[in-house]
Amino acid sequence: MESAERESSKCVPRRFALSENSFALSAICLTSLMFGLEISSVPVTLPVLQRMFDGSFEDMQWIVNAYTLAVTSILMATGALVDRFGRRIVFLVSLALFGVTSLLCGLAQGVPMLIVGRALQGASGGAMLISQVAVLSHQFKAGSERARGFSAWGVFLGIGLGFGPTIGGILIDRLGWEWVFLIHALLAPPTFLLLWFGVEKSRHSTAKALDGPGIITLSLCVFALVFAITRGPEKGFTSTYTLLILAGAVLAFAAFIRAERVSKQPMFDFSVFRSPRFSGALMGSIGMNFSFWPFMIYIPIYFQVGLGYDPAIAGLALLAYTVPTLIFPPLGERIVARFGPAVAIPAGLFTIGLGFFLMKLGSIATHPSAWTMLPGCVFAGAGLGLTNTPVTNTTTGAVSADRAGMASGIDMTARMLTLAVNIALMGAILMAGILAQLRAHLPVSVDATLLHQLAEKIVAGDVDAPRGGLATLHALDPSGTILRTALTHGFGWAMIYGGIGVSLLASLSVLIFRRGASTPYEARRHGDS
C-alpha cells in the first residue's frame, strides 16, 4: 500500500545511502550528546553560580527547571512542525538556535539573564531532540540499521547525561563556568554541516497545522505544577498560595483536554493510547524520569557533602551510576529482539527500582561510602540502559510512519514533563527529610525560618559556612555532624521515593502490555503498513 509520507524531493541515490546515513548518525550522536550535557552538567555549576550571583536555592532550581520546562513546552509543537515542514529544516534551525542560545547563557551577567537563556536553550534543545528521533525513525528503516541507529543515539545521550557532572566539573576547573554553555557554541557549526549533507529532505502531505490552544494550556499546566512544588516547602503545601497555583494547574490541564477533544487538528492524538505497545512503553519513559534522571541532579551533593569526597573523587564514584547507562543499551535492544518490549521495558524499570532500594541500604550502612553505594548505583544505571532506547524505538514503531513526529513528541513530552516535575518534587522530598531530621536533633527554640534557610543551604551542599543568623546554629553543631546526618536522612527519603515510584510504573507497564497487541488500533495500523 502506498505510504502516507511523500517526499518533497527525490531521495539521494542508494549508492550514497551509506555515507549519507553515516553523516546523519554522526550529527544525531553529537546533538544528543549536547542535549544530555545541558541537563546533567549544569547542576555542577550551581554552587559556583550561587556564590557568584548571590542567588537563592529557588534561583538555582529555576536555572535547571527553565531548561526542562522549555523542552516540555516545545516538544509537541516540534512534532507537528516535523510532520508539516520536514525533519531536515526543523533539525537545522533548532541546532542553529541551540548554538546561539548557548552563547547567550555563557555570556549571562546575572541569574535573570541566565534563566531566560536557559529557557530559550531548552526550547531549541527540545526541538532538536524530537528531530533526532524523527530522523532515526524515517531514515533508518532496515531492522538492523534501525537498531544500531537507536543504540548509538542512546549511548551518546547517555554519555551526555551520565558524564555531564564530570565533564562540567573539568570545564569549570580548567576554563570557568561559562564553558559549560560555550562549548556548544563551538560544536554547533561542524554538526550543522553534518546535518546539511546527511539528512534527507522531506515533508508529509498528511501533516497538521500547529495546535496553539493545546500547546499553551499544556505549558501553563506544567509551569504551574512545577512552580507550586518549588515554592511549596517555603509557602507550605497546604497554604492558600500553593493550593491556588495547583488549582490553576488542574484547570489548565482540563482546558488542555478540552482543547484537544474539540480541535480539528489536535497535537495530541489520544487514539495512540489504544495501543498497548505505545502505552506500555510510555510507562518506561515516565518511570525513568521518576527516578534515575532527577536523582542525577542531586546525587553529586550526596557524594561530596554526605560522604565527604572532594569533587574529583566524587566524579569517579559517580561513574558507577553513569557508566552502566552506556554499556547496557545494546543489550536492551537484544532483549527486545528476543523477548519483545513487554519483557524488556518492565524488566529495565524493576532493575532501576532495585538499584534505588540498594542505594538506600548502602546509605544506612555502619560506614557508608562509595563502596556501600556501588551495587545500587550499578543496578540503577544498568536498568536505565536496558530501558532507554527500547522505550523510544517502541513508541515510534507503534504508530504509522506519518505520525512518528507526533508519537515521539508524546514520548519526549512525557519524559521532560515528568523530569521537570520530579526535579522539583524530589528536591521538595529531600528538603522535607532534612527538615524532619533537623527538628528532631536541634532545640525546639530554633526559629522555623532559620531551619528552612539551613535546609536550603544543606540541599545546596553548604554545611560548612553558615552566615548571618545561621552562625548560632553552627555553634550548636561545630563539626557539622547533625547537618550531614540530616542530608543523609533526606537522601534516604529521595531514594525510597525513586524506588517506589519506578517500581509502581514498572508494574503498570506489565499490566498494560498484557492487554495484548490485537487491539482495533493496532490491527488498523498493521493493516495499513
C-alpha positions, 0 to 999 in steps of 0.5 A: 500500500502506498505510504502516507509520507511523500517526499518533497524531493527525490531521495539521494541515490542508494549508492550514497545511502551509506555515507549519507546515513553515516553523516546523519548518525554522526550529527544525531550522536553529537546533538544528543550528546549536547542535549544530555550535557545541558541537563546533567552538567549544569547542576555542577555549576550551581554552587559556583553560580550561587556564590557568584550571583548571590542567588537563592536555592529557588534561583538555582532550581529555576536555572535547571527547571527553565531548561526542562520546562522549555523542552516540555513546552516545545516538544509537541509543537516540534512534532507537528512542525516535523510532520508539516515542514520536514525533519531536515529544516526543523533539525537545522534551525533548532541546532542553529538556535541551540548554538546561539542560545548557548552563547547567550547563557555563557555570556549571562551577567546575572541569574535573570539573564541566565534563566531566560537563556536557559529557557530559550536553550531548552526550547531549541534543545527540545526541538532538536531532540524530537528531530533526532528521533524523527530522523532515526525513525524515517531514515533508518528503516532496515531492522538492523540499521534501525537498531544500531541507529537507536543504540548509538543515539542512546549511548551518546545521550547517555554519555551526555547525561551520565558524564555531564557532572564530570565533564562540567566539573573539568570545564569549570576547573580548567576554563570557568563556568561559562564553558559549560554553555560555550562549548556548544557554541563551538560544536554547533557549526561542524554538526550543522554541516553534518546535518546539511549533507546527511539528512534527507529532505522531506515533508508529509502531505498528511501533516497538521497545522500547529495546535496553539490552544493545546500547546499553551494550556499544556505549558501553563499546566506544567509551569504551574505544577512545577512552580507550586512544588518549588515554592511549596516547602517555603509557602507550605503545601497546604497554604492558600498560595500553593493550593491556588497555583495547583488549582490553576494547574488542574484547570489548565490541564482540563482546558488542555483536554478540552482543547484537544477533544474539540480541535480539528487538528489536535497535537495530541492524538489520544487514539495512540493510547489504544495501543498497548505497545505505545502505552506500555512503553510510555510507562518506561519513559515516565518511570525513568524520569521518576527516578534515575534522571532527577536523582542525577541532579542531586546525587553529586551533593550526596557524594561530596557533602554526605560522604565527604569526597572532594569533587574529583573523587566524587566524579569517579564514584559517580561513574558507577551510576553513569557508566552502566547507562552506556554499556547496557543499551545494546543489550536492551535492544537484544532483549527486545529482539528476543523477548519483545518490549513487554519483557524488556521495558518492565524488566529495565524499570524493576532493575532501576527500582532495585538499584534505588532500594540498594542505594538506600541500604548502602546509605544506612550502612555502619560506614557508608561510602562509595563502596556501600553505594556501588551495587545500587548505583550499578543496578540503577544505571544498568536498568536505565540502559536496558530501558532507554532506547527500547522505550523510544524505538517502541513508541515510534514503531507503534504508530504509522510512519506519518505520525512518528513526529507526533508519537515521539513528541508524546514520548519526549513530552512525557519524559521532560514533563515528568523530569521537570516535575520530579526535579522539583518534587524530589528536591521538595522530598529531600528538603522535607527529610532534612527538615524532619531530621533537623527538628528532631536533633536541634532545640525546639527554640530554633526559629522555623525560618532559620531551619528552612534557610539551613535546609536550603543551604544543606540541599545546596551542599553548604554545611560548612559556612553558615552566615548571618543568623545561621552562625548560632546554629553552627555553634550548636553543631561545630563539626557539622555532624547533625547537618550531614546526618540530616542530608543523609536522612533526606537522601534516604527519603529521595531514594525510597521515593525513586524506588517506589515510584519506578517500581509502581510504573514498572508494574503498570507497564506489565499490566498494560502490555498484557492487554495484548497487541490485537487491539482495533488500533493496532490491527488498523495500523498493521493493516495499513503498513 
